[in-house]
């Protein structure tokens, strides 16, 4: 992430066909470092036992705060990867 020397690790949430997001606590410092339109080189880890990784350019598509829903107190960061 820009301006950070330590890597961040997030679990990707699949919200529907070709729709994925990160769930980030509302007071996380990373929220101050990203904005819609940013393109980041993110390392994706496979969920299988082989632990395969792939670097993929990923765009921040939206940043939504959930005040009342299932993820109250968090931001949902919508992502668009250049490939899957």
Buried (B, 14 or more C-beta within 10 A) or exposed (E): BEEEEEEEEBEBBEEEEEEBBBBBEEEEEBBEEBEEEBEEEBEBEEEEEEEEEEEBEBBBBEBEEBEEEEBEEBBBBBBBBEEE
